[in-house]
Amino acid sequence: MSGDELRFGFGQNWERYLRERFSEERVQISKEHLLRFLQVTDLRGKYVLDIGCGSGLHSLAALRAGAERIVSFDFDAHSVTATEMLRKYAGNPPNWTVLQGSILDNQFLETIDPADIVHSWGVLHHTGSMWQAVENTKPLMKPDGSLYIALYVDDPYFGLPMSFWVDVKQRYNKAGWFGTKRMEWWYFWRFHLQRNPANLPELLRQARDYKKNRGMDLYRDAVDWLGGWPFEYASVDEVKNFVCGKMGLELRNLATGQACAEYLFGFPRETR
Ligand SMILES: C[S@@+](CC[C@H](N)C(=O)[O-])C[C@H]1O[C@@H](n2cnc3c(N)ncnc32)[C@H](O)[C@@H]1O
């Protein structure tokens, strides 16, 4: 939490992810996920804009996929530091720029060149103004560009409505260090172990296999889930109606079944 308003320190969680969990294998997994969802075999010749880059893992994955240019930005100074660490790890490539800025800051956005692929995974619902943030991505797309976003869906999570999780998140962000650890234990005990220690081997298996999910880490994602605030969510239909109806884009790919739905949008082919 920082400032007067309640806001989760996403970037510190990402710095810890890099220190404790980062590996080339995870970059490779992220790269495969990125290419699969974009339905391409590589990103050669493409300029990728990564909005809310977090750890920087997925920007690095874009670099590894052959992107010609990458611009990564994040609102949180610690996320920027994390992404800069990965840029340094990658040998400070001149075609990768890391910036601090907000998708809600129009003056900042005017300094960003439109991209072939605008990528914003799990970000726009954490800005405090989700629909405005979604709308602000459109001018960042080249006329033939794509928009790849992931947003929380309004389905129950572990069988509980989002209103329950809103309350959990607010309490987590107001808690001190001890309180947050207690809530993390509670979360794993109640939802992952289902209050039964006999489920521990299954939890350990889940933790081991979790990296298959975009290279992420179960514990760091749990902290991100408990803490992630501001927080909004929308049904798939609401997102489609907004982006296709109000913003005039067309849906090219969709993946559901997780807490976040993934969407790939582009300009309607006849209007390009
Ligand atoms: C859940 S993390 C996702 C990180 C990364 N995209 C990923 O997929 O791993 C959300 C990120 O969005 C960033 N964020 C929140 N509000 C933002 C804003 N207004 N502009 C840009 N980034 C923002 C947070 O700082 C955080 O790093």
The ligand as an ORCA input file, in Angstrom:
! r2SCAN-3c Opt
* xyz 0 1
  C      -0.813     -8.344    -11.824
  S       0.557     -7.405    -12.355
  C       0.803     -8.072    -14.000
  C       2.236     -7.936    -14.451
  C       2.550     -8.510    -15.835
  N       1.770     -7.873    -16.878
  C       2.343     -9.995    -15.871
  O       1.540    -10.475    -16.680
  O       3.017    -10.712    -15.115
  C      -0.168     -5.823    -12.671
  C       0.846     -4.754    -13.024
  O       0.134     -3.603    -13.479
  C       0.804     -2.460    -13.002
  N      -0.109     -1.300    -13.046
  C      -1.121     -0.995    -12.181
  N      -1.687      0.170    -12.537
  C      -1.044      0.602    -13.649
  C      -1.177      1.739    -14.478
  N      -2.100      2.683    -14.231
  N      -0.352      1.872    -15.533
  C       0.594      0.929    -15.804
  N       0.785     -0.162    -15.032
  C      -0.028     -0.336    -13.978
  C       1.219     -2.882    -11.607
  O       2.200     -2.035    -11.062
  C       1.688     -4.302    -11.837
  O       3.063     -4.370    -12.125
*
